[in-house]
Amino acid sequence: MSGYEKPSRGWGFCALSPVLLSLLMAAPLGLLGEETRQLFEFDSTNMSDAASRPLGKSYPPYSLANFSWNNITDSLDPATLSATFRGHPIRDPTGAFTNGSLAFRVQAFSTSGRPAQPPRLLHSADTCQLEVALVGASPRGNRSLFGLEVATLGQGPGCPSMQEQHSIDDEYTPAVFQLDQLLWGSLPSGFMQWRPVAFSQKRGSRDSAMPCQSSPLHPTLAYLLPQSPIVRAFFKTQDHSCAFNLTFGASTGPGYWDQHYLSWSVLLGVGTPPVDALSPLVLGIMAVALGAPALMLLAGGLFLLLGRKRDSEYQSIN
């Protein structure tokens, strides 16, 4: 007999994804045991750009191992196939999280499509979305930037491949022409996919978009495979971890300081990641842009041809 239940209808193979550990490693420590992940905070006052290194004054990081989390059953929503983990530090001497929280919202999909809110990543029934939101926490600097450590399983001695894809189409995420992804090639194969953008308002828009910088992926011995029976059942003896950091925002432009809000989304799934085709709007613009000159050349050629024909038919009366 099997030692675990099959995923309920609607969750599809999201629960079987090889990047399940990526999801769980970002989730509350109640699922993970004694693993330690961190929420970083930096002072961007003297930074000239988002990609500058070092990032500025670093405040003591928040360890998710020291967070208290809500009961997951209280946030399960069968209608949207979603659940939300919400937590705050157990000890908060500065009172930064008195009115704030760090939330992880997990949503599965039963069909293909796009969420209503940016970045509107294309999803299928074999994917799930993780949204990370920092809400209401008091920053320790006037213009603080926040970062998140992401850890996942590697492949043998190496790490999953990190790729950047570029496109001329930004209809679904205005002014963002890049898509980042991690790819696991060995069985069980899977992917982690995101746009390098975060938002400083709950209703994400171009005006509240912030850049998202990622560090190179590197092997690490800091994390061991969680003791969860579900994780052990799918990943067995794999215990090689890789990690990278994400930093949200820049010293100028929209930031967490606007409304004390920050959100970032990532898509997780099995098999081949969804591929964005050119949208009808972009195809229409390209058709007009390429078709108009062709029509003008055709019209000009016909005009010259008809003009020569008329000249050849003209006969002098003398």
C-alpha positions in Angstrom: 0.0 0.0 0.0 1.1 3.5 -0.7 2.3 5.6 2.2 0.8 8.8 0.9 -2.4 10.0 -0.7 -2.7 11.0 -4.3 -3.1 14.8 -4.9 -6.7 15.8 -4.9 -8.3 16.8 -8.2 -7.3 20.2 -9.3 -3.8 20.2 -7.7 -2.6 18.0 -10.7 1.1 17.2 -10.6 2.0 20.3 -8.8 2.5 18.3 -5.7 4.8 15.9 -7.6 7.1 18.5 -9.0 10.8 18.1 -8.5 10.8 21.7 -7.5 8.4 20.9 -4.7 11.4 21.3 -2.4 11.9 24.8 -3.8 8.4 25.5 -2.8 8.7 23.9 0.6 12.0 25.5 1.3 10.3 28.9 1.0 7.4 27.8 3.1 7.1 27.9 6.9 9.5 25.9 8.9 6.7 23.9 10.4 7.0 21.8 7.2 10.7 21.7 7.1 12.0 20.9 10.5 15.2 22.8 11.3 16.2 24.2 7.9 17.1 27.9 8.0 16.3 30.5 5.4 16.5 34.2 5.7 14.8 37.4 4.7 17.5 40.0 4.1 17.3 43.8 4.5 19.7 46.4 3.1 20.0 50.2 3.3 19.9 51.5 -0.2 20.5 55.2 0.7 24.0 55.3 -0.8 23.5 52.9 -3.6 23.8 54.2 -7.2 21.9 51.3 -8.9 20.2 48.0 -8.1 23.0 45.9 -9.4 25.7 47.5 -7.3 27.8 45.2 -5.0 27.8 45.3 -2.1 24.2 46.2 -1.6 24.9 48.7 1.2 24.5 48.5 4.9 23.1 45.1 5.8 20.8 44.7 8.8 20.6 41.4 10.8 18.6 39.0 8.6 15.3 37.5 9.7 15.6 33.7 10.0 12.4 32.0 8.9 13.3 29.3 11.4 12.4 31.8 14.1 9.0 32.7 12.7 5.6 31.7 14.1 3.1 30.6 11.3 -0.6 30.4 11.0 -2.5 27.2 10.8 -2.6 26.3 7.1 -6.1 24.7 7.3 -7.5 28.1 8.2 -6.5 29.5 4.8 -7.3 26.6 2.5 -9.6 27.8 -0.3 -10.9 24.9 -2.5 -12.5 27.4 -4.9 -9.2 28.9 -5.9 -7.1 25.9 -5.0 -4.9 28.1 -2.8 -3.5 28.3 0.7 -1.6 31.0 2.5 1.2 30.6 5.1 1.4 33.8 7.1 4.0 34.4 9.8 6.1 36.8 11.9 9.2 36.5 14.1 8.6 34.8 17.5 10.9 37.4 19.1 10.7 40.9 17.7 12.6 43.2 20.0 12.4 46.2 17.5 8.7 45.7 16.9 9.2 45.7 13.2 6.5 43.0 12.7 4.0 44.4 15.2 1.6 45.2 12.3 3.3 43.2 9.6 3.7 39.7 8.3 5.5 37.6 5.7 3.1 35.5 3.6 3.5 32.6 1.1 0.5 32.0 -1.0 0.5 28.7 -2.9 -2.0 28.3 -5.8 -2.5 25.3 -8.1 -4.2 25.4 -11.4 -6.7 23.0 -13.1 -6.4 24.5 -16.6 -4.1 26.6 -18.7 -4.2 30.4 -18.5 -2.9 33.5 -16.8 -3.7 35.0 -13.4 -5.5 38.4 -13.4 -2.7 40.2 -11.6 0.9 40.9 -12.9 3.3 39.4 -13.7 0.6 37.1 -15.3 2.9 34.1 -15.8 1.5 31.5 -18.3 0.5 28.4 -16.4 -0.8 24.9 -17.1 -2.5 22.2 -15.1 0.9 20.8 -14.1 2.1 24.0 -12.4 1.5 26.0 -9.3 2.3 29.5 -8.3 4.0 30.8 -5.2 3.5 34.4 -4.3 5.7 35.9 -1.6 4.4 39.1 0.1 5.9 41.2 2.8 3.2 43.4 4.2 3.1 46.1 6.9 6.6 45.4 8.5 8.5 48.5 9.6 11.8 48.8 7.7 14.9 49.5 9.7 16.1 52.1 7.2 14.5 55.0 5.3 15.0 53.3 2.0 15.4 49.6 2.8 15.6 46.9 0.1 14.6 43.4 0.9 16.0 40.1 -0.4 15.1 36.4 -0.1 17.3 33.3 0.0 16.1 30.5 -2.3 17.4 27.0 -1.9 16.6 23.9 -4.0 17.8 20.4 -4.8 20.7 20.1 -7.3 21.4 17.4 -9.8 24.3 15.2 -8.6 27.3 17.4 -8.0 25.9 20.3 -10.0 23.0 22.7 -9.8 20.0 23.2 -12.1 20.7 25.4 -15.1 19.7 29.0 -14.8 18.5 30.7 -18.1 17.4 34.1 -19.3 14.9 34.4 -22.1 14.2 37.7 -23.9 11.2 38.7 -25.9 9.9 41.8 -27.7 6.4 41.1 -26.2 5.6 42.8 -22.9 1.8 42.8 -23.2 1.2 40.8 -20.0 4.0 42.4 -18.0 4.6 46.0 -19.4 8.2 47.1 -19.7 9.5 43.6 -18.7 11.1 41.7 -21.6 12.9 39.0 -19.7 11.9 35.7 -18.2 14.2 33.8 -15.8 14.0 30.1 -15.1 15.7 27.2 -13.4 15.6 23.9 -15.3 16.0 20.4 -13.8 16.9 18.1 -16.7 17.1 14.7 -14.9 14.1 12.8 -13.6 12.0 13.9 -12.1 12.4 16.9 -14.4 10.9 20.3 -13.7 11.3 24.1 -13.7 11.0 27.3 -11.7 10.1 30.3 -13.8 9.7 34.0 -12.9 9.8 37.5 -14.3 12.6 39.7 -12.8 10.0 42.1 -11.3 8.3 42.7 -8.0 5.6 45.1 -7.0 5.3 47.7 -4.2 1.4 47.8 -4.4 -1.1 45.0 -4.0 -2.6 45.8 -7.4 0.6 45.4 -9.4 1.1 47.8 -12.3 3.9 49.4 -14.3 4.0 52.4 -11.8 4.7 50.0 -8.8 7.1 47.7 -10.6 10.5 47.1 -9.0 13.5 45.3 -10.5 14.4 41.9 -9.2 18.0 41.0 -9.2 19.2 37.4 -8.8 22.7 36.2 -7.7 24.4 33.2 -9.4 23.3 29.8 -8.4 25.9 27.9 -6.3 26.1 24.6 -4.4 25.7 24.8 -0.7 26.1 22.4 2.2 24.0 24.6 4.5 20.7 22.8 3.7 19.9 19.1 4.1 16.9 17.4 2.6 13.9 17.9 5.0 12.8 15.0 7.1 9.2 15.3 5.8 8.0 11.9 4.6 6.4 13.4 1.5 9.7 15.1 0.5 11.6 11.9 1.2 9.2 9.8 -0.8 9.7 11.9 -4.0 13.3 12.8 -3.7 14.6 9.7 -1.9 18.4 10.1 -1.2 19.0 13.3 -3.0 20.7 15.7 -0.6 22.7 18.1 -2.8 21.4 21.6 -2.4 21.9 24.8 -4.3 21.0 28.3 -3.4 20.8 31.9 -4.7 19.6 35.2 -3.5 16.9 37.5 -4.9 16.9 41.3 -4.2 13.9 43.4 -4.8 13.9 47.1 -5.7 16.4 49.8 -6.4 17.6 53.0 -4.6 15.3 55.1 -6.8 11.8 54.6 -8.2 9.1 52.5 -6.5 10.0 50.7 -3.3 8.8 49.0 -0.2 8.8 52.4 1.5 5.9 53.6 -0.6 3.2 51.5 1.1 5.1 49.0 3.1 4.2 46.3 0.6 6.3 43.9 -1.5 5.2 41.0 -3.6 7.0 38.6 -6.0 5.7 35.5 -7.8 7.2 32.4 -9.2 5.8 29.5 -11.2 6.8 25.9 -10.4 6.0 22.8 -12.4 7.0 19.5 -13.9 8.1 18.6 -17.4 8.7 21.4 -20.0 8.0 24.9 -18.9 5.2 26.9 -20.7 6.5 29.0 -23.6 5.0 32.4 -24.3 3.9 32.8 -27.9 3.6 36.3 -29.4 0.4 37.9 -28.3 -2.3 38.9 -30.9 -1.6 42.5 -30.2 2.1 42.2 -31.0 1.4 40.1 -34.1 -1.1 42.8 -35.3 1.5 45.5 -34.7 4.1 43.5 -36.6 1.7 42.8 -39.4 1.0 46.5 -39.8 4.6 47.5 -39.4 5.8 45.0 -42.0 2.7 45.1 -44.2 2.4 48.9 -44.6 5.8 49.4 -46.4 5.0 46.4 -48.6 1.7 47.9 -49.6 3.3 51.2 -50.3 5.9 49.6 -52.6 3.2 47.6 -54.3 1.1 50.7 -54.8 4.1 52.7 -56.1 5.0 49.9 -58.5 1.4 49.8 -59.9 1.4 53.6 -60.3 4.6 53.6 -62.3 3.4 50.6 -64.4 0.1 52.3 -65.2 1.8 55.6 -65.9 4.2 54.0 -68.5 1.3 52.2 -70.1 -0.6 55.4 -70.6 2.5 57.0 -72.2 2.9 54.1 -74.6 -0.8 54.4 -75.7 -0.5 58.2 -76.4 -0.4 59.0 -80.1 0.6 62.4 -81.6 -2.1 64.1 -83.8 0.6 65.7 -86.0 
